[in-house]
């Protein structure tokens, strides 16, 4: 198991009053089968305003594209935002950052001399401006994101599904670009599997990379913005290893029953890994795909929200919430994995990162 240290910091309200600080928790959990999923969670300062940023990238054709995006896309977004943390600025910055990452990845050298890199990746970026209480989500591919607030019985989907199989508008766009659509052939020469674009054989209409698919694959993301409601918000993003196994409604129910973001991502990933073969004895607990989940909780102080964020009662009583932990300032903005023994209940490589931002630790700007 690979783990990252818990971290803490302050989350000011829109008015900047220390008495009205909101609390933010961000956690991520991934189980690798092919090693192509990548994620990054980070806290930034942009013109004295605090941003929580989470990135999920589900690679295909190798890890080169997803690894590049997890390492560079936040820096590209900062570059294009030019110090302006408004929703409008961050939305345009995400679009430009996705296009830049696409151009860079498509220009990378391939495995043989004279060839180019053909790896690709989905990409979902979630940004919360803590001071303005604003949310921006940008995505290409099928790494979906949802959100919900206390007291709500439904979730809102924050991402578009760019699978060709599910998106008639994107199929029409790809055909208009001169590419062909069709299924791959199985070992017996029969069409099998999802609809793909040819050349390239990619089943996404929008992604980062996939140079062999040409202009048919578009890197321009779907972008959505929201004002965060007064009661707060939970945002969950994940790779298709989550959403192909669990419905969005089920993911919301699992998260609402957990005490904190870290427990939520663990429960969601474990459910995704085991859901498809609940009665299997041989392959139980083995992932079919890389499975990654990121959860951000952003809520007002308990005095403002009342009982709306308390964990639900279970069969044996109310679950206890997790405690915030303060850590050294040197570790608070970015974190790499550290090996941790134990936790051998699931097969595959497990990577975890979590951060808690609240009243416990106040960072000097």
N, C-alpha and C positions, 0 to 999 in steps of 0.2 A: 504494500500500500504506500502511495506517495501522498504526503500531506503538506499543507502550507499553514503557517501560524495564524491564529486569530488576530485581528487587528481592531483598533478603535480610534474614533475621532469625533469631532463635533458636527452637528447638523443644525444650522441656524434656520429660523423661520424667515419668511419673506421680509419681515420687518427688522430682522437682525437682532432681536431681543434675546438675551441669554435665557430669560425666563420662559420663552416660548420655543425652545429648541425641539425640533422633531428628531426622531430616532430612525436610523437607517441600518439595515442589515443586508449584507450581500453574501451569497454562498454559491459555490459551484461544485459539481460532482460528476465525474465521468468514468465509465468503464470502457476500456479499449479492447477491441477484437482485432482490428486491422491497423490501428494506430493512426487513423486519418482525421479523427475529431480533434479540434484544438479550441481552447477558450482562453479568455483573458478578462479579468476584472480589475478595475483600477479607479482611483479617486484622483481627480484633477482640480486645480485651481485655475480659473480663467477670469481675469479681471476681478479678483477677490471673490468670485462666486464659485461655489463648490459643485462639481459635477461627479456623479456616479456613472461609470461606463462599464458595460458588460458586452463581450463579443463572443459569439458562437460561430465556429466555422467547421463545416462537415465536408471534408475533402473527398475527392474521387480521382482515381488514376495516380495515387500516391499522395504523400503528405506535403509536397512542396508548396502548393497553393494555400492550403489551410494554415500551415505554419507561418507563411509570410503574412497572411492577414492577421493572425493572432498577435504577431510581433509588431506589425507596422501600421495597421489601419487606424489605430487611435492617434498615432503621430500624424498621419495624413489628415485626419479630421481636424486636429488642432491647427495644422498648417493652413487649411482652407478657411477655418473659422476666423482667423486673424484677430483673435482676442475678443470676439463678439459672442457671448453665450446665450443670445436670444434663441427662441424656437426657430425663427425664420433663418437665422444665420447657421445654426447647427444642422437644420434640414438640408440646406444647400451644401454645407461642408461635407455631410455624409455622402451626398450624391457625387461630388467631385472626388472625394476620397475613394469611393468604390471604383470610379472610372480610372483613377490613377493606379490603384492596385491591379486592376485588370490589365492595363497596358504594360505594367512592369512584369507581371507574371507571364503574360503571353510572349514577352521578349526574352525570357530566361532561356539559357541553352538547354537542349534536350540531352538525353543519355548518350547519344552518338554525335560525333562531329558533324556539323552542318545541319543539325535538327534543332527544333525549338521545343520548349517544355509544353506538354499537352495536359498537364494536371489541371484540375479545376476544383472549385469549392463553392458551397453555399456560404452565405454570410449574413448574419443578423447582428445588428448593433443596437443596444438599448442605452439611452442617455437620460438621466434624471438630473435636472438642475434643482438642487436642494433649496437654494435661496428664492428662486422664482416659483418653485413648485410646478415645474413644467416637465413634460415627458416627450421624448423624440425616439421613434423606432424606425430603423431602415433595414430592409432585407431584400436579398435575392435568393432564389431557391426555395427549399422546403423546410428550413430550420425555423419553425414557427414560434410565435410569442403571443401570450395572452395576458390580461390583467383583470383584476377585480378589486372591489373595495368592501369593507365590513358592511354587513347588512344586506348585501346584494346576493341574489340567488343565482345570478348568471355571470358569465365572464364575457369579456370583449376580446375578439381576435385582433391583434395588432399587426399582423403580417399578411402578405399575399402568398398564395400557393402557386409557385411557378413551374410545377410539374406539367409537362405537356399533356399527360393523360387527363389532367383535371381542369385544364384552362383552355377553353375554346378560343378566347381572344388571342392568347399567345400562340396557339397553333396557326391561326390565320396570319399572324405577323410573321412567323417563321416561314410559312409557305410564300408569302409576299416577298420575302428576302431571297427567294430562289432555292431554298433548301427543301429536302424531301423528309417526309415523316414515315416512320414504320417501325415495326418490332424487329428485334434481333432474331436470328435463327438458332434453334437449339441443335443438339447433336444429331437429330434426325432430319434436320433441314426444314423444320416447321416453325412458323412465327411464334415467338414466345416472349413473355415479359411486357414491360411498359412500353408505351410509344416513345420513340427516340428521334432525334434529329440526325440526318445524314448529309454530309460526312460528319464524323465525330462520334456518333452513337451516344450522345448525351441525352438524358431524359428530362433535363431542365431547360426551360426557355430562357431563363436568366440565371447567370452565375458569374463567378470571377474566374478568369482563366479559360480553359478549354479552347486553346488556340486552333485545334484541328477542326472545330465546328464553324469557324469563320464568323461572319457578321450575324449569323442567325442567333447566336447566343449573345444576349444583351446584358451589360453590367449595371445599367441604370436601375437603382433600387426603387421599390415601393416604399414611400415614407409616410408616416402618420404622426401627428402631434396631438397632444392632449394637455389641458390644464388638470393638475392633480386635485381631486376633490378634497374638501376640508376634513373628511374622515380618513384620508390616507389611501394608500394603494399597495397592492402586491403585483409584481410583474414576474412572469415565468417565461423563460426562453429555453429552447432545447433543440437538439438535432432530431432527425427523423427516427432515431432509435427509440425516442420517447413517444412521439406522436403516432408512429405506426403500430405501437403496442397498446397505448392507452388513449382514450378519447380526451378531448380538452376539458369536458365537464368532469371527468374522473380525476384529471390532474388537479383541477381546482378543489375538488372535494378532499383529495389527499393532503394538499397544502394547507387547507383551512383546518384540518384536524391535527396539524403538527405545531409544536411550540417553537417557532423560529424558523428562519430561512435554511439553516444548516440541516436541521432534521427533515425539512420538507424536501430538499433536493435528494437526500439519501433515500427517503421513502419512495419518491417518484422513480428514481433510477432503478431501485431494487424491484419495484412493481413492474416496470417496463421489461426488465431482464427476465423475470419469471412469468409474466402474464401469458405469453404465447404458448407455454407448455406446462400448464399448472399440474397436470397429472403425469408428466413424463418422469421416468426414473433415471434414464441414462444421461440426458442432456439438461436436466433441471439446473437452472442458475447459470447456464452458459449463454452469453449474449449472441444474438444473431447478427448484430451490427454494433459499431461504436455507439455508445449511448451517453449523451451529455445533457445536463440540466443546470440552469442558472436561475436563482431566485433572488429578487430584491424586495424587501419589505421597507416601506417608507411611511411612517406614521407619526401623528402628533403625540404630545405627551399624554400620559394616562389621564391627567386632569381635564384634558380637552376632549378625549375620545370616550370616556366612560368605560363601559364594559365591552365595547364593540370588538376589541382585539384580543380578549381573553380566549385561550384555547377552549375548544368544545369539551364538554364532559364526555368521558368514555364510559365503558361498562363498569369500571372500578373507580370512578371518581375523576376529578379534574386533573389534567396533566399539569405538571409544574413547568413554568417558562424557564428557558435557559438564562444564565447570568451573563452580563456583559463582562468582558475581560479587557483590562488595559495592558498594552504592550509597549516596548520601547519605540520611540518616535522614528528611529532609523528604519523600522520595518513596516511603516504604515501605508505606503503608497503603492508598492508593487511587491509581489511575493512569488517566489519560485518554490517548487516542491521539495520536501525533505522526506527521507525514507522513514517510515514508521512501521514497526513490527506488529504482527497480529492482523486482525480483520481479514481472515482467510475464508469467510463464508461465501464469497462470490468469486467465480473464476474470471480471469482477465486482469488487466492492469487498472487499478483504481487510482484516480487522481482527484484530490479535493482541494478546494480553496474556500476560505470563508473570511468575512470581515464584518465587524460590528461597529457602527458609528453612532454614538449617542452622547449622553452627558458624562459618561465615565472619564473620557479623555478629551481634553481640549488642546488642539494643535495650534501652535503659533504660526501665523501666516508668513 
